[in-house]
Amino acid sequence: MNFDGLRVAVTGAARDTGRLLAEAFADRGAYVCLSARNLAVAEQAASVINQRGPGRADAFRCDLAEPDSVRAFAAAVADRTERIDVLINNGAVYIEGDDLTHAPDDKIENVMAVGGTGTLLLTKHLLPLLRASARPDIVNMISACGETGHRRSGAHPAFYAAKHAHAGLAEILSHRLRPEGIRVISLFPPDFVQDGPRQASGDLTARSVVDCVLFAIGQPRDCFIREFHFEQVRPSRG
């Protein structure tokens, strides 16, 4: 799968699944604007990509909990490129806990700001660059916690709420942007691991989730894969 020349923006891209996504697109020739709350960590991830090629990457600071940071990131991307072909809304804050009262208010506020307001604002401010693309896609890395009726994760209620907000945004954007040719692709994986054997008896791995994204983006424009839902075959940890 060749994505030579594709221009991709990824949030939460300094580590784990976000970094795997950035590397996977760059490995296939894309130019990646990767962001993280910690600029130094983002720069390290971009350096690895640029040394390896064939694609290249630029690093940016973006704290989705800070609207000014979101707007600054969008403006900086616009200074580097006249279009974005793929926006991957991956940034999120995860906290565990069954009891709503067991997380402090500031942590709950941060989880909601990142998964709700920050993701919405970034999509808004990058939408002009997506509209300038001949093949625009918005990818939402949501979670099974954003599915109606899902109760198997040990995530805190604030994480569930943030993911439902993200899912609601994706739902309406899919409907309203489709006439413009902008595909909105959402993934709802259950709790998964970064590495594993990738076997039926094991946990879902991040690399398998990334492969789903690559597959959806690589489809012809008449093929619109709106959502990926996954069977959670392993027992829940919560």
C-alpha positions as CSV (number, residue, x, y, z in Angstrom):
1,M,0.0,0.0,0.0
2,N,1.6,3.2,-1.2
3,F,0.7,6.6,0.3
4,D,3.4,8.6,-1.3
5,G,2.6,12.3,-1.1
6,L,-0.3,11.8,1.3
7,R,-0.4,14.5,4.0
8,V,-1.5,13.3,7.4
9,A,-2.1,14.9,10.8
10,V,-2.1,12.7,13.9
11,T,-2.8,13.7,17.5
12,G,-1.4,11.9,20.4
13,A,1.4,10.6,18.1
14,A,4.4,10.5,20.4
15,R,3.9,7.1,21.7
16,D,1.9,3.8,21.6
17,T,-0.9,3.6,18.9
18,G,-0.5,7.2,17.8
19,R,3.2,6.7,17.1
20,L,2.5,3.4,15.3
21,L,0.0,5.3,13.1
22,A,2.4,8.0,12.3
23,E,5.2,5.5,11.5
24,A,2.9,3.4,9.4
25,F,1.9,6.3,7.1
26,A,5.4,7.6,6.8
27,D,6.7,4.0,6.0
28,R,4.4,4.2,3.0
29,G,5.6,7.6,1.8
30,A,3.3,10.0,3.6
31,Y,4.2,13.4,5.1
32,V,3.1,13.3,8.7
33,C,2.3,16.2,11.0
34,L,2.5,14.5,14.4
35,S,1.5,16.2,17.6
36,A,1.8,15.6,21.4
37,R,1.5,17.5,24.6
38,N,5.3,17.2,25.0
39,L,7.1,18.8,22.1
40,A,10.4,17.1,22.9
41,V,8.8,13.7,22.8
42,A,7.1,14.5,19.5
43,E,10.4,15.7,18.0
44,Q,12.0,12.4,19.0
45,A,9.3,10.5,17.2
46,A,9.6,12.7,14.1
47,S,13.4,12.2,14.1
48,V,13.1,8.5,14.0
49,I,10.7,8.7,11.1
50,N,12.9,11.1,9.2
51,Q,15.9,8.9,9.7
52,R,14.1,5.8,8.4
53,G,12.1,7.3,5.5
54,P,10.7,7.1,2.9
55,G,8.1,9.5,4.2
56,R,8.9,12.4,6.5
57,A,7.5,14.0,9.6
58,D,7.3,17.3,11.4
59,A,6.6,17.6,15.2
60,F,4.2,20.0,16.8
61,R,3.0,20.6,20.4
62,C,-0.7,20.3,20.8
63,D,-2.5,19.9,24.1
64,L,-6.1,19.1,23.2
65,A,-7.2,20.3,26.7
66,E,-6.0,23.8,25.8
67,P,-8.1,25.6,23.1
68,D,-5.2,28.0,22.4
69,S,-2.8,25.1,21.9
70,V,-5.3,23.5,19.5
71,R,-5.6,26.6,17.4
72,A,-1.9,27.1,17.4
73,F,-1.3,23.6,16.1
74,A,-3.9,24.0,13.3
75,A,-2.3,27.3,12.3
76,A,1.2,25.8,12.3
77,V,0.1,22.9,10.1
78,A,-1.5,25.4,7.7
79,D,1.9,27.2,7.5
80,R,3.5,23.9,6.4
81,T,1.0,22.6,3.9
82,E,-1.9,23.8,1.9
83,R,-3.9,20.7,2.5
84,I,-4.4,17.7,4.8
85,D,-5.6,14.5,3.3
86,V,-6.0,12.5,6.5
87,L,-6.8,13.8,10.0
88,I,-6.4,11.1,12.7
89,N,-8.1,12.1,15.9
90,N,-6.2,9.8,18.2
91,G,-5.3,11.9,21.2
92,A,-7.1,10.9,24.5
93,V,-6.6,10.7,28.2
94,Y,-7.4,7.4,29.8
95,I,-8.2,6.9,33.5
96,E,-9.5,3.8,35.3
97,G,-12.0,3.3,38.1
98,D,-15.5,2.1,38.5
99,D,-16.5,4.8,41.0
100,L,-17.2,8.3,39.7
101,T,-16.0,9.8,42.9
102,H,-12.5,8.2,42.8
103,A,-11.1,10.7,40.3
104,P,-10.4,14.3,41.2
105,D,-12.3,17.0,39.4
106,D,-9.3,18.4,37.5
107,K,-8.5,15.0,36.0
108,I,-12.1,14.5,35.0
109,E,-12.1,17.9,33.4
110,N,-8.9,17.1,31.5
111,V,-10.4,13.8,30.2
112,M,-13.5,15.5,28.9
113,A,-11.7,18.5,27.4
114,V,-9.3,16.3,25.4
115,G,-11.9,13.8,24.2
116,G,-14.7,16.2,23.6
117,T,-13.9,19.9,23.2
118,G,-10.3,19.6,22.0
119,T,-11.1,17.0,19.4
120,L,-14.0,19.0,18.1
121,L,-12.1,22.2,17.9
122,L,-9.1,20.6,16.1
123,T,-11.4,19.0,13.5
124,K,-13.1,22.4,13.0
125,H,-9.8,24.3,12.5
126,L,-8.3,21.7,10.2
127,L,-11.5,21.3,8.1
128,P,-10.4,24.0,5.6
129,L,-7.2,22.0,4.9
130,L,-9.3,18.8,4.5
131,R,-11.6,20.6,2.1
132,A,-8.6,21.5,0.0
133,S,-7.7,17.8,-0.5
134,A,-8.9,15.7,-3.4
135,R,-9.2,12.7,-1.1
136,P,-10.0,13.9,2.5
137,D,-10.6,11.4,5.3
138,I,-11.2,12.0,9.0
139,V,-10.3,9.0,11.2
140,N,-11.6,8.8,14.7
141,M,-9.9,6.5,17.2
142,I,-12.7,6.2,19.6
143,S,-13.2,3.1,21.8
144,A,-15.7,0.4,22.6
145,C,-16.4,2.7,25.6
146,G,-18.2,5.0,23.0
147,E,-20.6,2.3,22.0
148,T,-24.1,2.3,23.4
149,G,-24.5,-0.4,26.1
150,H,-20.8,-1.2,26.4
151,R,-19.8,-2.0,30.0
152,R,-16.9,-4.3,29.8
153,S,-14.0,-1.9,30.3
154,G,-12.6,-0.9,33.6
155,A,-12.4,2.7,32.4
156,H,-13.6,5.6,34.6
157,P,-17.1,7.0,33.7
158,A,-15.4,10.2,32.5
159,F,-13.6,8.2,29.8
160,Y,-16.9,6.6,28.8
161,A,-18.4,10.1,28.6
162,A,-15.6,11.5,26.6
163,K,-15.7,8.7,24.1
164,H,-19.5,9.1,23.7
165,A,-18.9,12.7,22.9
166,H,-16.3,11.8,20.3
167,A,-18.7,9.2,18.8
168,G,-21.5,11.8,18.6
169,L,-19.2,14.2,16.8
170,A,-18.2,11.4,14.3
171,E,-21.8,10.4,13.7
172,I,-23.0,13.9,12.7
173,L,-19.9,14.7,10.7
174,S,-20.2,11.5,8.8
175,H,-23.7,12.5,7.7
176,R,-23.0,16.2,7.0
177,L,-19.5,15.9,5.3
178,R,-20.2,12.9,3.1
179,P,-21.8,15.1,0.3
180,E,-18.5,16.9,0.1
181,G,-16.6,13.7,-0.4
182,I,-15.1,13.7,3.1
183,R,-15.1,10.3,4.6
184,V,-15.4,10.0,8.4
185,I,-14.1,6.7,9.6
186,S,-14.4,5.6,13.2
187,L,-12.9,2.8,15.1
188,F,-14.4,1.3,18.3
189,P,-11.8,-1.1,19.6
190,P,-12.2,-2.8,23.0
191,D,-9.3,-2.7,25.5
192,F,-6.2,-3.8,23.6
193,V,-2.5,-4.3,24.0
194,Q,0.4,-2.7,22.1
195,D,2.1,-5.9,21.3
196,G,1.1,-9.5,21.2
197,P,0.9,-12.7,19.1
198,R,-2.0,-11.5,16.9
199,Q,-3.7,-14.8,17.3
200,A,-7.4,-15.6,17.9
201,S,-6.7,-16.6,21.5
202,G,-4.9,-13.4,22.3
203,D,-5.9,-9.8,22.9
204,L,-6.5,-7.4,20.0
205,T,-3.2,-5.6,19.3
206,A,-2.5,-2.0,18.3
207,R,-0.9,-3.1,15.1
208,S,-4.1,-4.8,14.1
209,V,-6.0,-1.6,14.8
210,V,-3.5,0.4,12.7
211,D,-3.9,-2.1,9.9
212,C,-7.7,-1.4,9.9
213,V,-7.0,2.3,9.5
214,L,-4.6,1.7,6.6
215,F,-7.1,-0.6,4.9
216,A,-9.9,2.0,5.1
217,I,-7.8,4.9,3.9
218,G,-6.5,2.8,1.0
219,Q,-9.9,2.0,-0.4
220,P,-11.2,3.8,-3.6
221,R,-13.4,6.8,-2.9
222,D,-16.6,4.9,-3.7
223,C,-15.9,2.6,-0.7
224,F,-16.8,4.3,2.5
225,I,-16.1,2.2,5.6
226,R,-17.9,4.2,8.2
227,E,-17.1,2.2,11.3
228,F,-15.0,-0.7,12.6
229,H,-16.5,-2.6,15.6
230,F,-14.6,-5.5,17.2
231,E,-15.5,-8.6,19.1
232,Q,-14.0,-8.6,22.5
233,V,-13.1,-12.3,22.8
234,R,-10.9,-11.9,26.0
235,P,-12.4,-11.3,29.4
236,S,-12.7,-7.7,30.5
237,R,-10.2,-6.4,32.9
238,G,-12.7,-4.2,34.8
